[in-house]
């Protein structure tokens, strides 16, 4: 898959994912914190399926593959 998540987007997703996952162990201790896996995994993989469907990319020129 082609990367479509830029550096700022990636940092935000990883941070948000870790914060949400911390809710499982700290604070309200609810399983809703497991939703944090979604932004965490998309940030680590640098691929967002929703961005792929809509054609959005926050990655810029350097993440675009070789031009044909």
C-alpha positions as CSV (number, residue, x, y, z in Angstrom):
1,X,0.0,0.0,0.0
2,X,1.1,3.6,-0.7
3,X,1.8,5.7,2.4
4,X,-0.7,8.6,2.7
5,X,0.0,9.9,6.2
6,X,2.6,12.7,6.8
7,X,4.8,13.4,9.8
8,X,2.4,15.7,11.7
9,X,-0.6,13.4,11.0
10,X,1.5,10.4,12.1
11,X,2.6,12.0,15.3
12,X,-0.9,13.1,16.2
13,X,-2.3,9.7,15.5
14,X,0.3,7.9,17.6
15,X,-0.1,10.3,20.5
16,X,-3.9,10.1,20.4
17,X,-3.8,6.3,20.2
18,X,-1.5,6.1,23.2
19,X,-3.7,8.5,25.2
20,X,-6.9,6.5,24.4
21,X,-5.2,3.2,25.2
22,X,-4.1,4.6,28.6
23,X,-7.8,5.0,29.4
24,X,-8.0,1.2,29.7
25,X,-5.5,1.3,32.6
26,X,-5.8,4.8,34.1
27,X,-8.7,7.2,34.6
28,X,-12.1,5.7,34.0
29,X,-10.6,2.3,33.2
30,X,-13.1,1.6,30.4
31,X,-12.7,-0.7,27.4
32,X,-13.6,2.2,25.1
33,X,-9.9,3.1,25.3
34,X,-9.2,0.1,23.0
35,X,-10.5,2.4,20.2
36,X,-7.0,3.9,20.5
37,X,-5.6,0.9,18.5
38,X,-7.1,2.4,15.3
39,X,-5.2,5.7,15.3
40,X,-2.1,4.0,16.7
41,X,-1.9,1.3,14.1
42,X,-2.7,3.7,11.2
43,X,0.0,6.0,12.5
44,X,2.6,3.3,12.8
45,X,1.8,1.9,9.3
46,X,1.5,5.4,7.8
47,X,-1.5,4.2,5.8
48,X,-5.1,5.3,6.5
49,X,-7.8,3.2,4.7
50,X,-10.3,6.1,4.8
51,X,-7.7,8.4,3.2
52,X,-7.1,5.8,0.5
53,X,-10.8,5.6,-0.3
54,X,-11.3,9.4,-0.5
55,X,-8.0,10.1,-2.2
56,X,-6.6,12.3,0.6
57,X,-2.9,12.3,1.4
58,X,-1.1,14.4,4.0
59,X,2.2,12.9,3.0
60,X,3.3,15.3,0.3
61,X,5.7,14.6,-2.5
62,X,8.3,12.5,-0.8
63,X,5.9,9.7,0.1
64,X,4.5,9.4,-3.4
65,X,6.0,6.4,-5.1
66,X,8.2,6.6,-8.2
67,X,6.5,8.3,-11.1
68,X,5.8,6.4,-14.3
